[in-house]
Amino acid sequence: MEKEKIILIVSHCPDALINKRINLLKKEYKVIVLYNERGNINFNLIEDVDYIKLNSRFENGKFLSRIVKLINIRKDVQNIIHKINPSILYAFRLDMLWLTVSNNTKRRKIIYEVADLHNIVINNSKNKIKVIAKVIVKWIEKKMCKYVDILSITSEMFFDIYFKNFIEAEKVIYMPNIPDLQYFKEYKKVNKEEFTIGFIGVVRYKEQMKMLMEAAKNANINVLFAGRSQDDEIKKFAKENSFIEYYGEYNYSTDIANLYSKCDCIYSVYDTRFNNVKYALPNKLYESIYCELPIIVAKNTYLSQLVQKLGVGCSVSDNNAEELKNTIIKLKDNKKFYNEIVLNCKKNKRDINLEKYNNEFLKKIKFIDKKKG
């Protein structure tokens, strides 16, 4: 029997999160991925999945340019959907949802995933242009969500502080950014001479990265940066300072276990002036727990609340290098303190169960199939 088709529409090259969804959905559906060439263009192709590259390249921070490009490819996306004729459309981010929804696609089942709230819709800026942009984007999102059958969010806070105003709670499913543990099978905790704090992921929020380097230098420990960066500034610092290792862009499936084995602690401090930082839950939280490594996060965030509740790390101000230095030194020198955090990580590892959430997700999709069918 031929599987039903599902099209995933993504604004970048498939990454670890997209691949998790693909591996889940391909069990039940024929998966087709529409993507833009942005990010890791050498991403892994998953077997039995069709990939279609859209004729557009988005650039970070160029809002107006992105709108023009979206308008230009909307017709192409609609034509692809019409030709493939899937039963389900799965859009990642609002702009991809806008590309998806039309008079021809409203009758299909639509899944909308939000991994991060865009700063435009939750900023408190008094800048007139940003205020107008916020009103317009929220109006579009509210309108688009009328056609959404499932809203998938990676942080429960997203619903509480934003989506509850225009989508029913029963349509929402919480899909935390738990890693696919098959990629951590080779992970082994390695005892190293030098204490190393690692930042693993897209290198952004430069002030917080510079704060880490300053604190690490004063604490006499090593830093590992692994991930794609928008420029070569961190790479340049690494060349000039022996305590910094810059690994650069990595392949999640083949490199992630080795990268975590290089670390004694994980850094996940971002700029809390951006409201999306206050509510998001990065995959580093779950990866560090699984690897039994303390995580350092920013105070006054939902992430910080969870880290303190679970006892799996420490919270610091996002602009205080001295506080960060003292926290790192405590983790390095106070073995009792460090080992208590490791023990708490062990206690919470059983909750890092991607299969449990995946099964709930598939059930929800099938329920909608029956409901609409």
Solvent accessible surface area in square Angstrom, and as a share of the most:
residue,aa,sasa,rsa
1,M,241,1.07
2,E,141,0.63
3,K,98,0.42
4,E,79,0.35
5,K,65,0.27
6,I,0,0.00
7,I,0,0.00
8,L,0,0.00
9,I,0,0.00
10,V,0,0.00
11,S,0,0.00
12,H,40,0.18
13,C,4,0.03
14,P,3,0.02
15,D,66,0.34
16,A,25,0.19
17,L,20,0.10
18,I,3,0.01
19,N,23,0.12
20,K,13,0.06
21,R,1,0.00
22,I,0,0.00
23,N,38,0.20
24,L,3,0.01
25,L,0,0.00
26,K,51,0.22
27,K,131,0.56
28,E,66,0.30
29,Y,8,0.03
30,K,63,0.27
31,V,1,0.01
32,I,6,0.03
33,V,0,0.00
34,L,0,0.00
35,Y,24,0.09
36,N,0,0.00
37,E,40,0.18
38,R,49,0.18
39,G,27,0.26
40,N,41,0.21
41,I,98,0.50
42,N,120,0.61
43,F,24,0.10
44,N,62,0.32
45,L,125,0.62
46,I,29,0.15
47,E,135,0.61
48,D,107,0.55
49,V,14,0.08
50,D,66,0.34
51,Y,46,0.18
52,I,55,0.28
53,K,111,0.47
54,L,7,0.03
55,N,138,0.71
56,S,13,0.09
57,R,143,0.52
58,F,8,0.03
59,E,87,0.39
60,N,74,0.38
61,G,85,0.82
62,K,107,0.45
63,F,84,0.35
64,L,137,0.68
65,S,42,0.27
66,R,28,0.10
67,I,67,0.34
68,V,85,0.49
69,K,53,0.22
70,L,15,0.07
71,I,104,0.53
72,N,99,0.51
73,I,6,0.03
74,R,62,0.22
75,K,149,0.63
76,D,66,0.34
77,V,0,0.00
78,Q,25,0.11
79,N,80,0.41
80,I,35,0.18
81,I,1,0.01
82,H,129,0.58
83,K,177,0.75
84,I,31,0.16
85,N,91,0.47
86,P,2,0.01
87,S,30,0.19
88,I,1,0.00
89,L,0,0.00
90,Y,0,0.00
91,A,0,0.00
92,F,10,0.04
93,R,93,0.34
94,L,34,0.17
95,D,20,0.10
96,M,0,0.00
97,L,0,0.00
98,W,68,0.24
99,L,0,0.00
100,T,0,0.00
101,V,6,0.03
102,S,19,0.12
103,N,130,0.66
104,N,94,0.48
105,T,1,0.01
106,K,73,0.31
107,R,167,0.61
108,R,12,0.04
109,K,31,0.13
110,I,0,0.00
111,I,3,0.01
112,Y,2,0.01
113,E,2,0.01
114,V,9,0.05
115,A,41,0.32
116,D,71,0.37
117,L,4,0.02
118,H,86,0.38
119,N,42,0.21
120,I,30,0.15
121,V,6,0.03
122,I,17,0.09
123,N,16,0.08
124,N,120,0.61
125,S,39,0.25
126,K,186,0.79
127,N,74,0.38
128,K,165,0.70
129,I,137,0.70
130,K,108,0.46
131,V,62,0.36
132,I,102,0.52
133,A,21,0.16
134,K,51,0.22
135,V,94,0.54
136,I,90,0.45
137,V,21,0.12
138,K,66,0.28
139,W,156,0.55
140,I,48,0.24
141,E,9,0.04
142,K,101,0.43
143,K,87,0.37
144,M,19,0.08
145,C,2,0.01
146,K,142,0.60
147,Y,60,0.23
148,V,1,0.00
149,D,20,0.10
150,I,1,0.01
151,L,0,0.00
152,S,0,0.00
153,I,2,0.01
154,T,2,0.01
155,S,0,0.00
156,E,84,0.38
157,M,46,0.20
158,F,0,0.00
159,F,39,0.16
160,D,72,0.37
161,I,61,0.31
162,Y,5,0.02
163,F,1,0.00
164,K,119,0.50
165,N,96,0.49
166,F,30,0.13
167,I,11,0.06
168,E,87,0.39
169,A,62,0.48
170,E,128,0.57
171,K,50,0.21
172,V,27,0.16
173,I,18,0.09
174,Y,53,0.20
175,M,1,0.00
176,P,4,0.02
177,N,23,0.12
178,I,3,0.01
179,P,3,0.02
180,D,23,0.12
181,L,56,0.28
182,Q,88,0.39
183,Y,49,0.19
184,F,4,0.02
185,K,153,0.65
186,E,142,0.64
187,Y,36,0.14
188,K,151,0.64
189,K,90,0.38
190,V,73,0.42
191,N,151,0.77
192,K,67,0.28
193,E,176,0.79
194,E,91,0.41
195,F,24,0.10
196,T,13,0.07
197,I,0,0.00
198,G,0,0.00
199,F,0,0.00
200,I,5,0.03
201,G,13,0.13
202,V,60,0.34
203,V,2,0.01
204,R,107,0.39
205,Y,40,0.15
206,K,45,0.19
207,E,104,0.47
208,Q,8,0.04
209,M,0,0.00
210,K,68,0.29
211,M,13,0.06
212,L,0,0.00
213,M,14,0.06
214,E,94,0.42
215,A,0,0.00
216,A,0,0.00
217,K,129,0.55
218,N,90,0.46
219,A,4,0.03
220,N,120,0.61
221,I,2,0.01
222,N,45,0.23
223,V,1,0.01
224,L,1,0.01
225,F,0,0.00
226,A,0,0.00
227,G,2,0.02
228,R,82,0.30
229,S,23,0.15
230,Q,126,0.56
231,D,69,0.36
232,D,101,0.52
233,E,58,0.26
234,I,0,0.00
235,K,85,0.36
236,K,126,0.53
237,F,65,0.27
238,A,16,0.13
239,K,162,0.69
240,E,111,0.50
241,N,37,0.19
242,S,124,0.80
243,F,37,0.15
244,I,11,0.06
245,E,78,0.35
246,Y,51,0.20
247,Y,83,0.32
248,G,7,0.07
249,E,88,0.39
250,Y,42,0.16
251,N,41,0.21
252,Y,35,0.13
253,S,33,0.21
254,T,102,0.60
255,D,29,0.15
256,I,1,0.01
257,A,9,0.07
258,N,77,0.39
259,L,0,0.00
260,Y,0,0.00
261,S,15,0.10
262,K,60,0.25
263,C,3,0.02
264,D,24,0.12
265,C,0,0.00
266,I,0,0.00
267,Y,0,0.00
268,S,1,0.01
269,V,0,0.00
270,Y,24,0.09
271,D,7,0.03
272,T,24,0.14
273,R,193,0.70
274,F,79,0.33
275,N,12,0.06
276,N,22,0.11
277,V,16,0.09
278,K,65,0.27
279,Y,46,0.18
280,A,17,0.13
281,L,6,0.03
282,P,24,0.15
283,N,41,0.21
284,K,9,0.04
285,L,2,0.01
286,Y,22,0.08
287,E,3,0.01
288,S,1,0.00
289,I,5,0.03
290,Y,53,0.20
291,C,1,0.01
292,E,31,0.14
293,L,0,0.00
294,P,0,0.00
295,I,0,0.00
296,I,0,0.00
297,V,0,0.00
298,A,3,0.02
299,K,78,0.33
300,N,131,0.67
301,T,6,0.03
302,Y,34,0.13
303,L,10,0.05
304,S,9,0.06
305,Q,116,0.52
306,L,36,0.18
307,V,0,0.00
308,Q,98,0.43
309,K,164,0.69
310,L,54,0.27
311,G,22,0.21
312,V,1,0.00
313,G,10,0.10
314,C,14,0.08
315,S,22,0.14
316,V,0,0.00
317,S,33,0.21
318,D,20,0.10
319,N,126,0.65
320,N,62,0.32
321,A,20,0.16
322,E,99,0.44
323,E,42,0.19
324,L,0,0.00
325,K,37,0.16
326,N,79,0.40
327,T,19,0.11
328,I,0,0.00
329,I,57,0.29
330,K,95,0.40
331,L,1,0.01
332,K,50,0.21
333,D,91,0.47
334,N,63,0.32
335,K,133,0.56
336,K,151,0.64
337,F,46,0.19
338,Y,26,0.10
339,N,85,0.44
340,E,84,0.38
341,I,8,0.04
342,V,17,0.10
343,L,94,0.47
344,N,39,0.20
345,C,0,0.00
346,K,104,0.44
347,K,108,0.46
348,N,23,0.12
349,K,61,0.26
350,R,187,0.68
351,D,81,0.42
352,I,10,0.05
353,N,64,0.33
354,L,22,0.11
355,E,116,0.52
356,K,100,0.43
357,Y,47,0.18
358,N,16,0.08
359,N,70,0.36
360,E,90,0.40
361,F,0,0.00
362,L,18,0.09
363,K,128,0.54
364,K,45,0.19
365,I,4,0.02
366,K,80,0.34
367,F,124,0.52
368,I,16,0.08
369,D,26,0.14
370,K,163,0.69
371,K,149,0.63
372,K,92,0.39
373,G,97,0.93
